[in-house]
Amino acid sequence: MATFFTDLVSASRKETRPLIALALPICGAQLAQAGMSVADVMMTGRLSATDLAAVSVGASLWLPLMLFMTGTLMGLTPIVAQLLGGGTTGRIRPNVHQALWVALALGLVAALLLRYSVMPIFRLMEVPDEVARRSAAYLSAVAFGMPGVALFQALRAFSDGMNHTRPSLWISLVGLAVNIPSNYLLIYGGEGLTNLFGDWLPAWVQMLPALGAFGCGIATAISMWVMSLAMIAYTRRSRAYGDVELWHSPSPPRWKMIAELLYVGVPIGVAIFVEVTLFTLISLFIASLGEVTVAAHQVALNYTSLLFMLPLSLSMALTVRVGNTLGQGRPAFARLVAWNGIAICLLIAGINSLLLWFTAEPVIALYTHDVSVQRLALSLVILAMIYQVSDSLQVNLAGALRGYKDTRVIMMITLVAYWLVGLGGGHWLGMQGLFGWTEPLGVHGYWIGLIAGLTVAALLLGERLRRMANGVAHGENEVSSS
């Protein structure tokens, strides 16, 4: 044990800097993409409550679909990372081509679902007619962009696996730069431009229609395709990818490679989908507890979600570093790389908890002036300080395991920990209390359930990583080659 910790400290000196260098651009890209959602909400909210509701309801449908696609395509990252680490770069190109075929198929299926299947869902959810109509129009526009965002995510997974994470940052910023003015023009139309620039604009510009939620969907689709085309252009022209020559000699579908990608990637997509639906369902259950509770829950969750971007980005970088090291044929050092990442994530979680402690009150005051909402949100932030640790641990343990291509176990642990412990336990505490010993805990019960679910996930994933890393390091387990 003493030898392991000595080796870990030695590895930390070598590994910490490259890991952080990979993670920071990923974090910037995540924040830029989150900024697009913030812009959508702010701009439609200033137009009308109906358009805001339409965009919010629509986003609750297309975002889980996009995240499932993203997770599935993330299966490419450890494949590329291991091939790069092993020096077999000639095998990277055909694997990426298969990911592009999968991305195109997933994007088209998602587009068809958003275009033709949303109205029955709205009727089931009892969405008001006008909100449903505008949301369907919004989603019909977003559907056009789904193949584009799928192709972008596949190329991003390739670039990340090549230890080149900066393109996703710069191209996400380009997407944000396109999204904001496109939103303004299409949501508000000529009247909005006139209010902004004055009535000197040509008459035809002043006559442009305000498309509201539909215009927001068009702007989102445009941004998705701009990001996709920019990533295609970058990967075609950049010399950062060495001799891969990604766009040379396109490969037709190869079912064996596609099967490997789906074997690694689909469990990641399912795990992400389960996590998203966990928070969605909790928000739906909390809706019955009143406006103050809903507002406090959303404020606390939104603030803590921003802080979570760095641990999430670290986990994505950890997948690359572990995959690279395994590809180099250094399984013993890969174990040290993995646990060094876990140690760093604990440090970041501690910093995030301190930030919450010192900044919660002034930040929450920026969200709302309602004193009752502020007080309730502050009480939830105290619980969030605990769940920062569990959440950072579980996401980085999962990231390390993805480097080993061990994704099916992550999916199973996620299902049990999130839905059974997190959602089931939280709902019981929120609505029933603790076996009659306490009154129903309301929103606090749901947050305690979240902490419990994330903690169970962290413990189970930690034990899985211990066994997997030790087994591979001692030659008892093997990591599948690509």
Backbone torsions as a table, in degrees:
resi	resn	phi	psi	omega
1	MET	NA	-43.1	178.8
2	ALA	-61.9	-39.7	178.4
3	THR	-63.6	-39.5	179.5
4	PHE	-61.0	-46.2	-178.5
5	PHE	-67.4	-35.1	175.6
6	THR	-63.6	-45.0	177.8
7	ASP	-64.4	-35.8	-179.9
8	LEU	-64.9	-42.4	178.2
9	VAL	-63.0	-41.7	178.8
10	SER	-64.0	-43.0	178.8
11	ALA	-65.7	-34.3	-178.5
12	SER	-61.3	-36.0	-179.8
13	ARG	-65.2	-31.4	-179.2
14	LYS	-87.9	-33.4	-166.9
15	GLU	-96.7	-25.5	-172.2
16	THR	-62.7	-45.6	-177.0
17	ARG	-64.1	-49.6	178.2
18	PRO	-63.4	-32.3	178.4
19	LEU	-65.7	-46.2	179.0
20	ILE	-66.1	-37.9	179.1
21	ALA	-62.3	-34.0	175.4
22	LEU	-73.9	-38.9	-171.6
23	ALA	-73.7	-36.4	-173.7
24	LEU	-63.2	-46.0	175.9
25	PRO	-62.1	-36.2	177.1
26	ILE	-61.6	-41.8	178.9
27	CYS	-62.5	-43.5	177.9
28	GLY	-60.6	-40.2	178.6
29	ALA	-64.9	-41.8	178.9
30	GLN	-61.7	-42.8	-179.4
31	LEU	-66.5	-38.8	178.8
32	ALA	-63.7	-41.4	179.2
33	GLN	-69.4	-35.2	174.1
34	ALA	-64.6	-33.6	178.6
35	GLY	-61.3	-30.6	176.8
36	MET	-64.5	-42.0	178.3
37	SER	-65.4	-39.2	177.8
38	VAL	-62.3	-43.2	179.4
39	ALA	-62.7	-41.2	178.5
40	ASP	-58.9	-47.5	-177.1
41	VAL	-66.0	-45.6	-176.8
42	MET	-64.6	-43.5	-174.1
43	MET	-74.7	-41.4	177.3
44	THR	-70.8	-31.9	178.6
45	GLY	-64.6	-31.9	178.5
46	ARG	-75.6	-18.3	178.5
47	LEU	-82.8	-54.7	179.3
48	SER	-167.2	155.3	177.7
49	ALA	-66.0	-32.4	-179.8
50	THR	-66.7	-43.6	178.3
51	ASP	-66.3	-38.5	177.2
52	LEU	-62.1	-44.6	178.8
53	ALA	-62.6	-40.2	-179.4
54	ALA	-62.9	-43.6	179.3
55	VAL	-68.3	-40.5	-179.3
56	SER	-64.6	-44.5	179.0
57	VAL	-66.2	-42.8	179.7
58	GLY	-63.0	-41.3	179.8
59	ALA	-63.0	-31.7	179.2
60	SER	-67.1	-14.0	177.0
61	LEU	-98.8	-45.0	-174.2
62	TRP	-82.6	-29.2	180.0
63	LEU	-63.8	-45.3	175.5
64	PRO	-59.8	-37.4	176.8
65	LEU	-62.3	-45.3	-179.3
66	MET	-65.0	-39.7	-179.3
67	LEU	-68.4	-34.2	174.3
68	PHE	-63.5	-44.5	177.4
69	MET	-61.0	-44.8	-179.3
70	THR	-60.2	-46.0	179.7
71	GLY	-62.3	-42.8	179.4
72	THR	-61.4	-43.3	-178.7
73	LEU	-73.8	-20.3	175.0
74	MET	-63.8	-16.9	174.8
75	GLY	-60.2	-21.0	178.3
76	LEU	-70.5	-30.6	-173.7
77	THR	-59.6	-53.0	179.0
78	PRO	-66.2	-29.0	177.1
79	ILE	-63.2	-49.1	179.6
80	VAL	-65.8	-42.0	-178.1
81	ALA	-60.9	-42.1	-180.0
82	GLN	-69.5	-40.1	177.7
83	LEU	-64.2	-40.3	178.3
84	LEU	-64.8	-46.0	179.9
85	GLY	-61.7	-33.8	-179.8
86	GLY	-83.9	-2.4	178.7
87	GLY	76.7	10.5	-179.6
88	THR	-98.8	59.9	-175.2
89	THR	-67.5	-20.7	178.9
90	GLY	-64.2	-20.5	-179.6
91	ARG	-91.6	-3.8	-178.1
92	ILE	-72.0	-46.0	-174.0
93	ARG	-55.7	-51.4	-179.5
94	PRO	-63.4	-32.5	177.0
95	ASN	-65.5	-40.0	178.5
96	VAL	-67.1	-39.2	178.7
97	HIS	-59.8	-39.5	178.2
98	GLN	-65.9	-37.6	177.2
99	ALA	-63.5	-35.6	178.3
100	LEU	-67.7	-38.5	174.8
101	TRP	-61.5	-44.8	178.9
102	VAL	-62.9	-42.2	-179.9
103	ALA	-61.2	-44.0	180.0
104	LEU	-62.6	-42.1	179.5
105	ALA	-65.2	-46.2	179.5
106	LEU	-62.8	-41.4	-179.8
107	GLY	-63.2	-40.9	179.6
108	LEU	-68.4	-40.6	178.3
109	VAL	-63.9	-43.9	178.6
110	ALA	-61.7	-40.6	179.3
111	ALA	-62.2	-43.6	179.6
112	LEU	-65.1	-40.0	178.4
113	LEU	-62.6	-44.5	-179.0
114	LEU	-69.2	-30.4	-176.4
115	ARG	-79.5	-35.0	-168.3
116	TYR	-120.8	-6.7	-172.4
117	SER	-121.5	10.1	-172.6
118	VAL	-84.0	-31.8	-175.2
119	MET	-62.1	-41.6	174.7
120	PRO	-59.2	-35.9	178.0
121	ILE	-66.0	-42.3	179.0
122	PHE	-63.3	-38.8	177.6
123	ARG	-65.5	-38.9	177.8
124	LEU	-65.2	-36.6	179.6
125	MET	-81.2	-4.6	-178.4
126	GLU	57.5	42.8	176.2
127	VAL	-72.6	133.7	178.1
128	PRO	-52.9	146.3	-171.1
129	ASP	-55.2	-47.4	-176.5
130	GLU	-67.8	-39.6	176.5
131	VAL	-63.1	-43.1	179.7
132	ALA	-62.4	-41.9	-178.8
133	ARG	-63.7	-46.8	-179.1
134	ARG	-69.1	-35.9	179.3
135	SER	-68.0	-38.2	176.8
136	ALA	-62.9	-39.7	177.2
137	ALA	-64.9	-42.5	177.4
138	TYR	-58.4	-45.7	-178.1
139	LEU	-70.7	-32.0	177.4
140	SER	-64.2	-31.6	176.4
141	ALA	-76.1	-44.7	179.3
142	VAL	-60.3	-34.6	-178.3
143	ALA	-55.0	-36.4	-179.3
144	PHE	-61.3	-29.4	-177.2
145	GLY	-89.0	-8.9	-174.4
146	MET	-63.2	-42.4	174.6
147	PRO	-61.0	-36.1	179.4
148	GLY	-63.7	-46.7	-178.5
149	VAL	-69.1	-31.5	176.9
150	ALA	-65.2	-44.1	177.5
151	LEU	-63.3	-40.1	177.0
152	PHE	-59.9	-45.1	-177.1
153	GLN	-66.4	-35.4	177.1
154	ALA	-64.6	-44.5	179.3
155	LEU	-69.1	-32.6	176.2
156	ARG	-65.8	-42.2	178.4
157	ALA	-61.3	-39.7	176.3
158	PHE	-62.4	-49.4	-177.2
159	SER	-63.5	-41.6	177.3
160	ASP	-61.3	-43.0	179.6
161	GLY	-63.4	-24.2	177.4
162	MET	-87.2	13.3	-178.2
163	ASN	64.2	28.4	-176.6
164	HIS	-126.3	84.8	-173.1
165	THR	-96.3	-9.9	-177.3
166	ARG	-66.1	-35.4	179.4
167	PRO	-55.9	-39.0	179.8
168	SER	-63.2	-33.2	176.7
169	LEU	-66.2	-55.4	-175.1
170	TRP	-64.3	-39.1	-178.2
171	ILE	-73.8	-32.1	173.6
172	SER	-65.5	-37.0	175.6
173	LEU	-66.0	-37.0	174.7
174	VAL	-61.7	-44.5	178.0
175	GLY	-58.8	-42.0	178.2
176	LEU	-65.4	-41.0	179.8
177	ALA	-64.7	-31.0	176.1
178	VAL	-79.2	-37.9	-174.2
179	ASN	-64.5	-43.6	-173.3
180	ILE	-64.9	-54.5	178.6
181	PRO	-66.4	-34.1	177.4
182	SER	-63.8	-42.5	175.4
183	ASN	-56.4	-49.4	-175.9
184	TYR	-60.8	-47.0	-177.9
185	LEU	-63.9	-46.9	-172.0
186	LEU	-81.6	-30.5	179.3
187	ILE	-75.5	-47.7	-173.3
188	TYR	-95.9	-20.6	178.1
189	GLY	69.2	-157.5	-177.1
190	GLY	-63.4	-35.2	179.8
191	GLU	-62.1	-40.6	178.2
192	GLY	-64.4	-41.9	178.1
193	LEU	-64.7	-38.7	178.7
194	THR	-65.0	-41.5	178.2
195	ASN	-64.4	-30.3	-177.2
196	LEU	-84.0	-43.0	-172.1
197	PHE	-108.4	-15.2	-178.2
198	GLY	106.2	171.1	-174.5
199	ASP	-88.0	14.2	176.3
200	TRP	-78.4	-10.3	-178.6
201	LEU	-63.1	150.9	178.0
202	PRO	-57.1	153.1	-175.8
203	ALA	-60.4	-37.4	-177.4
204	TRP	-67.1	-30.9	176.6
205	VAL	-69.9	-43.0	-179.6
206	GLN	-65.6	-20.7	-177.9
207	MET	-90.9	-2.1	179.9
208	LEU	-58.8	134.8	-175.9
209	PRO	-73.6	148.3	172.3
210	ALA	-86.6	115.1	-172.7
211	LEU	-94.7	-7.3	175.9
212	GLY	58.4	-131.8	-176.8
213	ALA	-60.5	-38.1	178.1
214	PHE	-60.7	-42.9	177.6
215	GLY	-63.9	-36.5	176.6
216	CYS	-62.0	-40.7	177.7
217	GLY	-64.7	-40.0	177.6
218	ILE	-62.8	-44.1	179.5
219	ALA	-61.7	-39.6	178.3
220	THR	-63.4	-44.9	179.8
221	ALA	-63.8	-41.4	178.1
222	ILE	-59.7	-45.5	-179.9
223	SER	-61.3	-40.6	179.7
224	MET	-60.9	-45.1	-178.5
225	TRP	-72.4	-34.6	175.7
226	VAL	-61.0	-44.9	178.7
227	MET	-63.1	-41.3	179.8
228	SER	-63.9	-48.8	-178.2
229	LEU	-66.3	-36.4	177.6
230	ALA	-65.1	-39.5	179.3
231	MET	-68.7	-37.9	176.1
232	ILE	-61.6	-46.8	-179.2
233	ALA	-62.6	-40.9	-178.0
234	TYR	-66.6	-47.7	-178.5
235	THR	-67.6	-21.1	178.3
236	ARG	-78.6	-36.9	-171.1
237	ARG	-101.5	-26.8	-173.4
238	SER	-70.8	145.3	175.5
239	ARG	-94.3	4.4	-176.6
240	ALA	-68.4	-16.6	-175.9
241	TYR	-98.1	14.9	173.9
242	GLY	62.6	-132.6	-175.5
243	ASP	-96.5	19.9	-179.0
244	VAL	-66.0	-39.6	-180.0
245	GLU	48.5	64.2	-169.7
246	LEU	-57.0	-39.6	-172.8
247	TRP	-95.7	16.7	175.8
248	HIS	-96.9	136.3	176.3
249	SER	53.1	71.9	179.5
250	PRO	-55.4	140.8	-179.1
251	SER	-98.6	135.6	173.0
252	PRO	-71.0	169.7	178.0
253	PRO	-56.6	130.0	175.9
254	ARG	-120.9	110.3	-167.0
255	TRP	-66.2	-30.2	179.1
256	LYS	-65.9	-44.0	178.3
257	MET	-67.3	-40.3	178.2
258	ILE	-63.1	-39.9	179.6
259	ALA	-63.1	-39.2	178.7
260	GLU	-65.9	-43.3	178.7
261	LEU	-59.8	-45.6	-179.9
262	LEU	-68.1	-34.2	178.6
263	TYR	-61.6	-40.4	179.0
264	VAL	-82.8	-40.3	-168.4
265	GLY	-85.7	-38.8	-176.2
266	VAL	-58.8	-43.3	176.2
267	PRO	-59.9	-33.5	176.0
268	ILE	-64.7	-45.7	179.1
269	GLY	-60.7	-42.6	178.9
270	VAL	-64.6	-42.3	-179.8
271	ALA	-61.5	-43.4	178.6
272	ILE	-65.9	-41.4	178.8
273	PHE	-61.4	-41.3	178.7
274	VAL	-62.4	-42.1	-179.8
275	GLU	-64.7	-43.3	-180.0
276	VAL	-63.3	-45.2	-178.9
277	THR	-66.9	-28.5	175.3
278	LEU	-57.1	-51.7	-178.0
279	PHE	-69.4	-33.9	178.0
280	THR	-64.4	-45.8	-178.9
281	LEU	-66.7	-38.8	177.1
282	ILE	-61.3	-41.8	178.3
283	SER	-62.3	-38.2	178.4
284	LEU	-66.5	-41.9	179.2
285	PHE	-65.6	-39.8	-178.0
286	ILE	-69.2	-22.0	-178.3
287	ALA	-56.9	-26.9	-179.3
288	SER	-79.3	-5.5	-175.3
289	LEU	-92.6	0.5	175.2
290	GLY	109.4	161.3	-173.9
291	GLU	-64.6	-40.4	-178.9
292	VAL	-62.4	-43.8	-180.0
293	THR	-64.5	-44.7	179.5
294	VAL	-61.3	-45.3	-178.6
295	ALA	-63.5	-44.7	-179.6
296	ALA	-63.7	-41.7	178.9
297	HIS	-61.3	-46.4	-178.0
298	GLN	-66.4	-39.3	179.5
299	VAL	-63.4	-50.2	-178.3
300	ALA	-63.8	-41.0	-178.1
301	LEU	-68.4	-41.2	-179.9
302	ASN	-63.5	-43.9	-179.2
303	TYR	-65.6	-47.0	-178.8
304	THR	-68.8	-29.1	178.4
305	SER	-65.1	-35.3	177.0
306	LEU	-63.3	-42.3	179.4
307	LEU	-67.7	-24.9	-178.1
308	PHE	-73.8	-13.5	-176.4
309	MET	-59.2	-37.7	-177.8
310	LEU	-70.2	-48.0	174.4
311	PRO	-58.5	-38.1	177.9
312	LEU	-62.8	-43.7	179.7
313	SER	-66.8	-37.2	177.3
314	LEU	-61.3	-38.5	179.9
315	SER	-65.3	-37.1	178.5
316	MET	-67.9	-38.8	176.7
317	ALA	-68.1	-35.8	179.8
318	LEU	-63.9	-36.2	174.8
319	THR	-57.0	-43.6	-178.5
320	VAL	-66.3	-47.3	-176.3
321	ARG	-64.9	-42.4	178.1
322	VAL	-65.1	-43.8	179.2
323	GLY	-62.1	-43.3	177.1
324	ASN	-57.9	-46.4	-175.6
325	THR	-67.2	-40.2	176.0
326	LEU	-63.7	-40.6	178.7
327	GLY	-63.2	-27.8	177.8
328	GLN	-77.3	-3.3	-179.3
329	GLY	76.0	32.5	179.8
330	ARG	-121.4	68.5	-175.6
331	PRO	-63.9	-33.1	179.3
332	ALA	-66.6	-40.2	179.0
333	PHE	-72.6	-30.8	177.4
334	ALA	-60.0	-36.6	177.1
335	ARG	-62.0	-41.4	178.7
336	LEU	-67.6	-39.1	177.0
337	VAL	-59.4	-44.3	-178.8
338	ALA	-62.8	-49.4	-176.4
339	TRP	-73.3	-26.6	172.5
340	ASN	-64.2	-39.8	176.1
341	GLY	-62.5	-37.6	178.5
342	ILE	-66.3	-40.1	178.4
343	ALA	-63.0	-41.9	178.8
344	ILE	-64.4	-39.7	-179.0
345	CYS	-64.8	-34.3	176.2
346	LEU	-65.0	-39.8	177.4
347	LEU	-63.0	-44.4	179.3
348	ILE	-64.7	-39.4	178.1
349	ALA	-62.4	-38.8	177.0
350	GLY	-63.7	-42.0	178.0
351	ILE	-63.8	-43.1	178.1
352	ASN	-60.3	-40.9	179.5
353	SER	-64.8	-39.1	176.7
354	LEU	-65.0	-40.8	177.1
355	LEU	-60.1	-42.9	177.6
356	LEU	-60.3	-43.2	-177.6
357	TRP	-61.8	-42.7	-173.3
358	PHE	-90.1	-21.2	-173.8
359	THR	-114.3	-6.7	-172.4
360	ALA	-57.2	-49.0	-174.0
361	GLU	-61.8	-52.0	179.3
362	PRO	-66.3	-34.7	-179.7
363	VAL	-68.4	-43.6	178.9
364	ILE	-62.8	-33.7	177.7
365	ALA	-63.9	-26.2	176.4
366	LEU	-71.7	-28.7	-179.5
367	TYR	-76.7	-39.5	-172.9
368	THR	-153.3	149.4	174.5
369	HIS	-100.0	-2.2	-179.6
370	ASP	-74.0	117.3	-174.5
371	VAL	-63.2	-40.4	-178.7
372	SER	-65.9	-37.6	177.0
373	VAL	-66.8	-41.7	179.8
374	GLN	-60.0	-46.3	-178.0
375	ARG	-63.1	-44.1	-179.5
376	LEU	-66.8	-40.9	179.2
377	ALA	-63.3	-38.4	178.3
378	LEU	-63.2	-39.6	178.4
379	SER	-65.8	-32.4	177.5
380	LEU	-73.4	-32.5	179.1
381	VAL	-63.6	-33.6	176.1
382	ILE	-60.3	-42.7	175.4
383	LEU	-67.0	-35.0	-179.8
384	ALA	-64.1	-30.4	177.3
385	MET	-61.3	-34.3	177.9
386	ILE	-74.7	-43.9	-174.6
387	TYR	-75.1	-15.2	172.4
388	GLN	-58.5	-40.1	-178.7
389	VAL	-67.9	-51.1	-179.2
390	SER	-62.1	-42.8	-176.8
391	ASP	-66.7	-43.3	178.4
392	SER	-62.6	-41.7	179.2
393	LEU	-62.7	-50.4	-174.2
394	GLN	-66.0	-37.6	-177.1
395	VAL	-71.4	-34.0	179.7
396	ASN	-80.0	-32.9	172.0
397	LEU	-61.5	-42.1	176.9
398	ALA	-64.2	-38.8	178.3
399	GLY	-62.4	-41.8	177.9
400	ALA	-64.5	-42.4	179.6
401	LEU	-65.0	-34.0	176.4
402	ARG	-62.8	-32.4	176.2
403	GLY	-61.3	-29.0	175.6
404	TYR	-87.1	3.6	-174.5
405	LYS	61.0	27.0	-178.8
406	ASP	-99.4	83.7	-171.5
407	THR	-110.5	-24.3	-177.9
408	ARG	-66.4	-37.8	178.4
409	VAL	-65.5	-38.4	176.5
410	ILE	-57.2	-44.5	-179.2
411	MET	-60.5	-46.0	-178.2
412	MET	-66.0	-42.9	178.0
413	ILE	-62.9	-40.6	179.4
414	THR	-61.8	-45.0	179.8
415	LEU	-58.7	-47.4	-178.1
416	VAL	-68.5	-49.5	-173.5
417	ALA	-69.4	-41.7	-175.3
418	TYR	-78.7	-51.0	-173.2
419	TRP	-82.7	-44.0	-177.5
420	LEU	-76.0	-53.7	-177.1
421	VAL	-80.6	-53.3	-174.7
422	GLY	-66.7	-56.7	-176.8
423	LEU	-76.5	-49.5	-179.0
424	GLY	-63.4	-48.5	179.3
425	GLY	-65.2	-41.3	179.4
426	GLY	-64.1	-40.8	179.2
427	HIS	-65.6	-39.6	178.3
428	TRP	-63.6	-47.9	-179.9
429	LEU	-65.0	-38.9	-177.1
430	GLY	-68.4	-38.1	-173.8
431	MET	-103.8	-24.6	-175.5
432	GLN	-115.1	-26.9	-173.0
433	GLY	89.9	-170.6	-175.4
434	LEU	-98.6	85.4	175.0
435	PHE	49.9	39.3	177.2
436	GLY	82.7	-7.0	179.8
437	TRP	-78.2	-24.6	179.9
438	THR	-132.3	162.3	170.6
439	GLU	-71.1	161.7	173.6
440	PRO	-51.9	134.9	-173.1
441	LEU	-89.4	-3.3	177.5
442	GLY	61.2	-139.1	-175.8
443	VAL	-62.9	-31.4	178.5
444	HIS	-64.3	-34.1	177.0
445	GLY	-63.0	-40.6	178.2
446	TYR	-65.0	-39.1	179.9
447	TRP	-71.3	-35.7	174.3
448	ILE	-64.2	-38.3	175.0
449	GLY	-61.0	-41.1	176.1
450	LEU	-58.9	-46.3	179.9
451	ILE	-60.3	-44.7	-179.5
452	ALA	-62.8	-45.6	-179.7
453	GLY	-62.6	-44.9	-180.0
454	LEU	-67.0	-35.5	178.8
455	THR	-67.8	-44.2	176.6
456	VAL	-60.3	-43.7	177.9
457	ALA	-59.9	-44.1	-179.3
458	ALA	-63.0	-42.8	-179.4
459	LEU	-64.8	-45.9	-178.9
460	LEU	-67.7	-41.6	179.0
461	LEU	-68.0	-35.7	177.3
462	GLY	-62.2	-43.7	177.7
463	GLU	-66.2	-38.3	177.9
464	ARG	-64.2	-42.9	179.2
465	LEU	-65.1	-40.3	178.8
466	ARG	-58.1	-47.7	-178.5
467	ARG	-67.8	-44.2	-178.0
468	MET	-65.1	-49.1	-177.0
469	ALA	-64.3	-43.0	178.0
470	ASN	-64.6	-43.4	-178.9
471	GLY	-62.2	-44.0	179.6
472	VAL	-68.6	-40.4	-178.9
473	ALA	-63.1	-34.4	-178.1
474	HIS	-97.9	8.6	176.4
475	GLY	77.5	11.8	-179.3
476	GLU	-83.8	-29.8	176.8
477	ASN	-118.2	157.1	176.7
478	GLU	-123.1	146.4	173.8
479	VAL	-97.6	128.1	-176.9
480	SER	-61.4	138.8	178.3
481	SER	-90.5	154.9	-177.9
482	SER	-95.0	NA	NA
